[in-house]
Structure formats: structure tokens, C-alpha cells
Amino acid sequence: HRWEIEQYYTELFRTEVADFFRSNAWPNTPDILTDYLQAGGRNRFAQRLILAATISANYGIYGPAFELQEHLPRPGAEEYLDNEKYEQRTWDLDAPHSLAPLIADVNRIRREHPALLQDRTTAFHHVDNEALLAFSKSDEASGETVLVVVNLDPDNPQEGLTWLDADALGVDPNGTFTVRDLLGGGSWSWHGQRNYVRLDPNVTPAHIFVVGG
């Protein structure tokens, strides 16, 4: 649920918890294969990758199993069926369905945009569709702001209207500004706080925008 994500990370990043605790987002680990990923499908893995890599300054994945979207669990457990804790696996890292190209793109975006490498400026923005999550991060040194919109529904296109926190984005609430998508390409001219977003998970689960870029 969107509210759970917003509530958890607001507490983690914007309260006294941030003074002694650091987020480290892992969609999977050698010990954990969540119910969500057990359902399988590229869309679910791509969505979780992008969400983890953008909402948290620190993130990781349990490599080949995630890249190749392994999703079969041990019956009755949140654990991989053929677990590398108990056997040596050989992986086809060049498989055509691998997420490696997307992972490389996301990591490149993180390297090139330091706003994503800190958490203290994280701000959530309202969208009138509960399936869409929007948040921004800003880099004080460069003045750059990144706005991320994620479709939390892995199966269906979702659309909605934002209500942006203009102060968090550093834009005029009544002005026009450009958003440029670092992930899918393209740029749009937005006006004020209310703007239309549509994401089809079969195309991309998210926008990673540079605001004013």
C-alpha cells in the first residue's frame, strides 16, 4: 500500500530516527523471497528495483537470482526453492530476459544524479490515484531535484493527477517548468502543482524526472 511506504520512509528520513538509522533497501536477499516477487513476472522485479534504487540512498539486490527473476519459493516459506545457501548454482547471465541492462541504467542514473544518493531531502507528493507513488530528492550542492513517480500496480496501466509540493521541488506553484525522464527519455512541460501522469508497467514502471532539466 502506498500509505505504508510513505509513512515508513517519512519516519525513517524526516524524524529523529534519521540521526541513528540508515535505510538499506533490498528487494530480495539469499534468505528472503517476498510474496510479491513469488508471483513472478518482469514487471514486478523492475518495479521493485527502481523503487529500491531511488527511494533509498543505499540499496542492493541478491544478484543473479534477481536479474533472472527467479521466483519459485520453498513451499510455505519466503525463501528460494533452489537456495544458494545449500547448493552451488550456475547462472546464464546472458539470458535475453535478464534485467541486467535495466540495472545498469538505474545505477548509471544514481551515479550521475547525487540527489538520489542521500535521503534527508526526501519529500512525498500527492497523486489522486493510490497506485501511483511520487517523491522527490534534492542535491543542495548542485541545486538539482529529481522527482520519481512509480506505478505500484505491476499488471495494469495507471494514471492520475499530481499535487506537487512546489517548495520541495524548487518551482513556482503557478509557473511552468520542464521535467525530463532519465529512464525512458522524453521531456514534458508541466504547469503548477497539478499535472497528469500515466504509467504502463509493460512499458516502464516509473518515471525518474530531473526537474527543470
N, C-alpha and C positions, 0 to 999 in steps of 0.2 A: 504494500500500500504506500502511496506517495507520502501521506502524512507521517508514517513511521520513519521514512528516510529523512524527511525534513526535520522532524523532531530530534532524531538521533544525532544528526550531524550539526544541527544548531547547538545542541548541548555540548557536543564534542569540540566545536570550533569557536563558539561565541560566549562561553561561560568560563568560570574559574577552572573547569576541567582541563581547558587548553593549556594551563600552566604546568601540568604534570603528566598529561597523557597525549600521545600522538597516534593519529589514525594510521592504520596499515590495512588497506583493503585487498582482500584475496577472494576472488570469485570461487576458487576451488583450492584444495590442498591435497597432499597424498592421503590425508585422513578423512577429508570431507568432500562429499559429492552431494550437493543440496537437492532437495526435492525438485526445485525449479529446473536445475540442469538435468536431472534424471529424465525429464520429459523429452529431452533431446531437441535437435534442430539447430541449424546455424544461427538463426535469428536470436535465440536465447543466449548463446555464447557471445555473439557480437555485442549484444546489448549490455551484458554483464561486464565485458571487457571495457567498453567505452565508459560506462558508469564508474567503475572502479578507478580507471586511469585518470578521470577528470575530476571526480568529487574529492579524491584524496591525494595529497602530495606524495604519499608513499603507497605503492600498490605492487602486487605481484600475481603471478599465476603459476600453477603447477604445470610446467611446460608442455611436453608433447601431448599429454592427455587432454589438455585444454585446446591446444592448437588443432588437434584432430577431432575434437568434440566427442570424446569418449563419454558415454552417459549410462552405461549399464551398471546398476548397483548390485551389491551383495544383498540378497533378499532380506527385507526387514531392516535395512541399515542405510545410513547416509555415508556409504563407503563404496569405493570402486570394486566391481566384481573381480577383475584380474588386477589385484593391487600390487604395485611395485615394491611394497614393503615385504612381500612374500615371494616374489618371483622376478626374474630378470626379463625385461621386455625389449623387443626390437621394434622400433617405430619407423614408419615410412614418412619421413619428414618432408618429402617432396610430393606427397599426395595432393591431387588437384583441389581437394576440398579444404585444405589446410587454411587456418586463419592467420598464418604467418605474415602474409602481406598486409593485412589489416593491423596486426600487432605492430609491425614495423612503422606503418603510417602514424598510428597513435603515439608511439614512442618518439617519433620524429617531431610531432606536434608538441609534445611535452618538452622536448629539448629546446625547441625554438621559441617557446612561449612560457617564460618563467612564472607568469601568473598562475599557471597550473601546478607549480612546484611549491606552493605554500597554501595554508588553509585559513589563516586569520581573517582574510577579507571575504570569505565565502558568504554570499547573500542569496537567499531563495526568492524567486519571483512567482507571483500567482499566475496560473493558467486556468481558464474556466473548463478544463477537462482533466479529471483526476488521473487519466492515463498518461498525461504529459507532465514531466518534471523539468523545471527550469531553475538554473542557478548561475551565478557569476562569480568570478575571481579577478582581482586586480593586482597588478605589479606596481608598487609605489615607485621603484627606480625608473622604469620606462614610461609609466603612466598608462600602460596598455591594460585593457579589460577584455576578458574572454567570457562569453555567455554560452552556456551549454543547454540544449533542450533535448531530452531523451524521451522516446516513446517506451513506456513501461509495458506495453502490450506487444508480445512477440509475434502475434498472429494477425493483427488487423491494423490497417491504416488508422491513424488518429489525428484529429485536427482540433484547433482551439484558438482562442484569443488570449494573448498575454495581458497582464497588468504589471508593467515593469517598474522596478524601483529605480527611478531616474538618478537619484543621488548615488546609489551603488554603482551604476553604470557610468556616471560622469557625463550624462547627456541632459539637454534641455527637455523637460517634460512636455513641452509644447513644440519642440523643434523637430527637424528631420535629421536623420543620421543613417550611415551605411553599416550593414552587417555583412561580413564576408565569411563564408563557410570554409574552414580549413580542411574539413574532412571530405566533403562531397564536391567542393568547388562552387562557384557562383557567388553573387552578391546581390543584396536587396536594399532598397531604400525604405527605411521604416520611419514612421512619424509618431512622436509622442510615446505614450506608455502602452497603448492598445494596438497590438499587431497580430496578424494571422500567421499561424504555423501549421503545417501538415507534414507528418512523417509516416512513410510506408516502410514497415520493417523489412519487407522483401527487397527494398532498395537501400535504405540505410536506417538504422535505429535512432540516429541522433544527428543534430547539428552541433558543430563546435565553431561558434562565431567569434571573430575578432570584431569588437565594436568600434566603429569609426575607421575600420581598416579598408 
